[in-house]
Amino acid sequence: MEEFEHQMQFVFALRSRGVTNAAVLNAMEKLQRRDFVEGIFQDRSFEDTPLPISCGQTISQPTVVGLMTQALELNNRCKVLEIGTGSGYQAAILSRLARRVYTVERHRRLARQSRERLTTLHLHNITVVHGDGSLGLPEQAPFDRIIVTAAAEDPPRVLLDQLRTGGIMILPVGQSQAVQTLVKIVKTETGLDYTDLGSVRFVPLVEGVAHDVLD
């Protein structure tokens, strides 16, 4: 009963902060966020707040995940690229709304943990790649949608080049962790259309593959 109440509060928080798309809400309601965090943080998985995960990273605030997913305007024909797998939570939600998800993580440990977690949850339309997310995944391009869960000073040209015409990219843009803006970019025949979706706070987008002490 308590877990049911937590889940209802979780969905109410999403709705009250602007996540109104029924398919996104349904995907987030059915996917247990506690499966993507460990230890003492599982008891806080229903809270609308970022939580720590391995390698000094975080699992994003649920409402931010919901708003970014909603802005992608997904359908079951979409091939999606995610930059920054983290815990795998965002990729798992995307997998319920899109045809295929490719997600790139620079930390080997996070990539391995996420791959195991997603397999356990029987989410088989996700490919987790350990690599340099700033380079995208050119061998699988073009993508219908691209989502970046780390902040860049400017939308990376290499990723925009991997976006199909008519496609959508969602990413945080900003020069510091204190001031960032969530941006929606639609790639058209004549250029790029930008929409400001509000203020956010993400870790910076880092080039290269991480050299973790314990992989």
Kinemage of the C-alpha trace (Angstrom):
@kinemage 1
@onewidth
@group {chain A} dominant
@subgroup {mainchain}
@vectorlist {calphas} color= white
{ca met a 1} P 0.000 0.000 0.000
{ca glu a 2} L 2.808 2.392 0.883
{ca glu a 3} L 4.560 1.683 -2.404
{ca phe a 4} L 1.304 2.334 -4.289
{ca glu a 5} L 0.961 5.691 -2.533
{ca his a 6} L 4.566 6.537 -3.371
{ca gln a 7} L 3.931 5.702 -7.011
{ca met a 8} L 0.807 7.877 -7.092
{ca gln a 9} L 2.785 10.764 -5.581
{ca phe a 10} L 5.486 10.146 -8.162
{ca val a 11} L 3.023 10.449 -11.059
{ca phe a 12} L 1.316 13.472 -9.479
{ca ala a 13} L 4.690 15.242 -9.216
{ca leu a 14} L 5.342 14.562 -12.896
{ca arg a 15} L 1.944 15.934 -13.924
{ca ser a 16} L 2.194 19.003 -11.711
{ca arg a 17} L 5.540 19.951 -13.246
{ca gly a 18} L 4.408 19.727 -16.843
{ca val a 19} L 4.788 16.091 -17.887
{ca thr a 20} L 1.368 15.585 -19.494
{ca asn a 21} L 2.003 13.152 -22.352
{ca ala a 22} L 0.013 10.003 -21.532
{ca ala a 23} L 2.502 7.576 -23.101
{ca val a 24} L 5.441 9.120 -21.216
{ca leu a 25} L 3.535 9.074 -17.926
{ca asn a 26} L 2.533 5.450 -18.485
{ca ala a 27} L 6.127 4.410 -19.239
{ca met a 28} L 7.458 6.166 -16.152
{ca glu a 29} L 4.709 4.783 -13.934
{ca lys a 30} L 5.415 1.193 -14.996
{ca leu a 31} L 9.193 1.471 -14.681
{ca gln a 32} L 10.446 1.336 -11.097
{ca arg a 33} L 13.135 3.986 -10.556
{ca arg a 34} L 14.372 2.065 -7.507
{ca asp a 35} L 15.715 -0.608 -9.891
{ca phe a 36} L 18.245 1.954 -11.141
{ca val a 37} L 19.738 3.057 -7.816
{ca glu a 38} L 21.483 1.115 -5.079
{ca gly a 39} L 21.674 0.860 -1.312
{ca ile a 40} L 20.148 3.557 0.858
{ca phe a 41} L 19.104 5.586 -2.177
{ca gln a 42} L 16.468 3.027 -3.165
{ca asp a 43} L 14.259 4.355 -0.369
{ca arg a 44} L 14.449 7.808 -1.983
{ca ser a 45} L 13.722 6.645 -5.516
{ca phe a 46} L 10.187 8.107 -5.429
{ca glu a 47} L 11.502 11.596 -4.667
{ca asp a 48} L 11.665 14.152 -7.450
{ca thr a 49} L 15.368 14.733 -7.008
{ca pro a 50} L 18.650 13.605 -8.588
{ca leu a 51} L 20.382 10.749 -6.749
{ca pro a 52} L 24.024 9.570 -6.738
{ca ile a 53} L 25.120 6.536 -8.744
{ca ser a 54} L 28.535 4.992 -9.450
{ca cys a 55} L 31.532 6.897 -10.881
{ca gly a 56} L 30.519 10.208 -9.312
{ca gln a 57} L 27.489 10.532 -11.607
{ca thr a 58} L 23.770 10.977 -10.874
{ca ile a 59} L 20.412 9.632 -11.955
{ca ser a 60} L 18.435 12.642 -13.144
{ca gln a 61} L 15.427 14.186 -11.446
{ca pro a 62} L 12.314 12.308 -12.687
{ca thr a 63} L 10.481 15.426 -13.855
{ca val a 64} L 13.484 16.431 -15.969
{ca val a 65} L 13.588 12.917 -17.454
{ca gly a 66} L 9.875 13.197 -18.188
{ca leu a 67} L 10.102 16.648 -19.768
{ca met a 68} L 13.075 15.652 -21.955
{ca thr a 69} L 11.334 12.458 -23.067
{ca gln a 70} L 8.095 14.313 -23.786
{ca ala a 71} L 9.938 16.920 -25.865
{ca leu a 72} L 11.394 14.177 -28.098
{ca glu a 73} L 7.895 13.473 -29.501
{ca leu a 74} L 8.657 9.767 -29.800
{ca asn a 75} L 6.776 7.142 -31.755
{ca asn a 76} L 7.314 3.422 -32.222
{ca arg a 77} L 9.229 3.953 -35.476
{ca cys a 78} L 11.965 6.110 -33.927
{ca lys a 79} L 15.628 5.143 -33.718
{ca val a 80} L 17.099 7.070 -30.793
{ca leu a 81} L 20.639 7.932 -29.715
{ca glu a 82} L 21.276 8.769 -26.057
{ca ile a 83} L 24.561 10.310 -24.956
{ca gly a 84} L 25.264 9.501 -21.293
{ca thr a 85} L 23.716 6.195 -20.228
{ca gly a 86} L 24.336 6.654 -16.514
{ca ser a 87} L 22.118 4.245 -14.604
{ca gly a 88} L 20.163 3.275 -17.718
{ca tyr a 89} L 16.921 4.821 -16.413
{ca gln a 90} L 16.413 7.273 -19.267
{ca ala a 91} L 17.254 4.615 -21.868
{ca ala a 92} L 14.744 2.241 -20.288
{ca ile a 93} L 11.964 4.814 -20.592
{ca leu a 94} L 12.951 5.579 -24.182
{ca ser a 95} L 12.853 1.866 -25.005
{ca arg a 96} L 9.152 1.709 -24.131
{ca leu a 97} L 8.340 4.517 -26.555
{ca ala a 98} L 10.733 4.008 -29.484
{ca arg a 99} L 11.686 1.209 -31.870
{ca arg a 100} L 15.393 1.132 -31.060
{ca val a 101} L 17.671 2.886 -28.550
{ca tyr a 102} L 21.453 3.222 -28.752
{ca thr a 103} L 23.059 4.677 -25.651
{ca val a 104} L 26.724 5.638 -25.187
{ca glu a 105} L 28.501 5.807 -21.797
{ca arg a 106} L 32.103 6.897 -21.212
{ca his a 107} L 32.442 5.051 -17.871
{ca arg a 108} L 33.015 1.336 -18.439
{ca arg a 109} L 31.551 0.374 -15.045
{ca leu a 110} L 28.333 2.306 -15.659
{ca ala a 111} L 28.008 0.826 -19.141
{ca arg a 112} L 28.409 -2.700 -17.759
{ca gln a 113} L 26.008 -2.135 -14.853
{ca ser a 114} L 23.395 -0.587 -17.127
{ca arg a 115} L 23.681 -3.384 -19.683
{ca glu a 116} L 23.132 -6.000 -16.956
{ca arg a 117} L 20.243 -4.030 -15.426
{ca leu a 118} L 18.433 -3.553 -18.738
{ca thr a 119} L 18.875 -7.229 -19.637
{ca thr a 120} L 17.393 -8.233 -16.288
{ca leu a 121} L 14.380 -6.023 -17.044
{ca his a 122} L 13.993 -7.739 -20.465
{ca leu a 123} L 14.431 -4.476 -22.358
{ca his a 124} L 16.000 -5.943 -25.456
{ca asn a 125} L 15.694 -3.029 -27.909
{ca ile a 126} L 18.550 -1.114 -26.198
{ca thr a 127} L 22.209 -1.299 -27.190
{ca val a 128} L 24.633 0.027 -24.556
{ca val a 129} L 27.975 1.158 -25.963
{ca his a 130} L 31.061 1.988 -23.896
{ca gly a 131} L 32.682 4.855 -25.752
{ca asp a 132} L 33.158 8.589 -26.303
{ca gly a 133} L 29.670 10.062 -26.401
{ca ser a 134} L 30.896 13.355 -27.821
{ca leu a 135} L 31.529 11.485 -31.088
{ca gly a 136} L 28.026 10.062 -31.220
{ca leu a 137} L 27.616 6.745 -33.005
{ca pro a 138} L 28.263 7.442 -36.690
{ca glu a 139} L 28.056 3.784 -37.737
{ca gln a 140} L 24.350 3.760 -36.738
{ca ala a 141} L 23.460 7.228 -38.038
{ca pro a 142} L 21.208 8.855 -39.004
{ca phe a 143} L 18.995 8.936 -35.921
{ca asp a 144} L 15.398 10.120 -35.685
{ca arg a 145} L 15.974 11.487 -32.187
{ca ile a 146} L 19.045 12.355 -30.098
{ca ile a 147} L 19.034 13.074 -26.359
{ca val a 148} L 22.106 14.299 -24.496
{ca thr a 149} L 22.133 13.990 -20.691
{ca ala a 150} L 25.196 16.186 -20.159
{ca ala a 151} L 25.641 19.891 -20.816
{ca ala a 152} L 27.613 21.290 -23.746
{ca glu a 153} L 28.599 24.914 -24.345
{ca asp a 154} L 26.955 24.653 -27.771
{ca pro a 155} L 25.004 21.887 -29.505
{ca pro a 156} L 27.763 19.590 -30.836
{ca arg a 157} L 27.959 19.731 -34.634
{ca val a 158} L 29.092 16.101 -34.821
{ca leu a 159} L 25.820 15.030 -33.165
{ca leu a 160} L 23.661 17.337 -35.260
{ca asp a 161} L 25.238 15.788 -38.342
{ca gln a 162} L 23.997 12.376 -37.141
{ca leu a 163} L 20.407 13.638 -36.787
{ca arg a 164} L 18.010 12.892 -39.622
{ca thr a 165} L 16.305 15.822 -41.355
{ca gly a 166} L 13.000 16.218 -39.535
{ca gly a 167} L 14.590 14.793 -36.384
{ca ile a 168} L 14.693 16.243 -32.877
{ca met a 169} L 17.581 16.709 -30.467
{ca ile a 170} L 17.137 17.538 -26.768
{ca leu a 171} L 20.106 18.675 -24.683
{ca pro a 172} L 21.179 21.037 -21.890
{ca val a 173} L 23.308 23.932 -23.087
{ca gly a 174} L 25.435 26.148 -20.842
{ca gln a 175} L 28.970 27.178 -19.970
{ca ser a 176} L 28.747 26.243 -16.290
{ca gln a 177} L 26.938 23.759 -14.055
{ca ala a 178} L 25.129 26.692 -12.442
{ca val a 179} L 23.455 28.145 -15.540
{ca gln a 180} L 22.123 25.772 -18.183
{ca thr a 181} L 19.134 25.784 -20.522
{ca leu a 182} L 17.313 22.749 -21.844
{ca val a 183} L 17.040 23.181 -25.608
{ca lys a 184} L 14.930 21.421 -28.226
{ca ile a 185} L 16.385 21.473 -31.739
{ca val a 186} L 14.392 20.448 -34.802
{ca lys a 187} L 16.482 19.802 -37.908
{ca thr a 188} L 14.646 21.099 -40.964
{ca glu a 189} L 15.417 21.259 -44.683
{ca thr a 190} L 16.445 24.899 -44.261
{ca gly a 191} L 18.284 24.818 -40.917
{ca leu a 192} L 17.803 24.332 -37.195
{ca asp a 193} L 14.814 25.492 -35.128
{ca tyr a 194} L 15.542 26.089 -31.428
{ca thr a 195} L 13.100 26.078 -28.511
{ca asp a 196} L 14.028 26.978 -24.911
{ca leu a 197} L 12.492 24.466 -22.479
{ca gly a 198} L 13.688 26.046 -19.220
{ca ser a 199} L 16.548 25.930 -16.741
{ca val a 200} L 18.256 22.677 -15.755
{ca arg a 201} L 21.461 21.447 -14.158
{ca phe a 202} L 23.523 18.588 -15.604
{ca val a 203} L 27.098 17.375 -15.414
{ca pro a 204} L 29.229 18.680 -18.308
{ca leu a 205} L 29.648 16.751 -21.544
{ca val a 206} L 33.222 15.420 -21.459
{ca glu a 207} L 35.170 14.232 -24.463
{ca gly a 208} L 36.996 10.907 -24.397
{ca val a 209} L 36.503 7.676 -22.478
{ca ala a 210} L 36.828 7.718 -18.680
{ca his a 211} L 39.762 5.875 -17.118
{ca asp a 212} L 38.135 4.660 -13.930
{ca val a 213} L 40.381 3.179 -11.270
{ca leu a 214} L 38.058 0.216 -10.810
{ca asp a 215} L 36.315 -0.806 -14.006
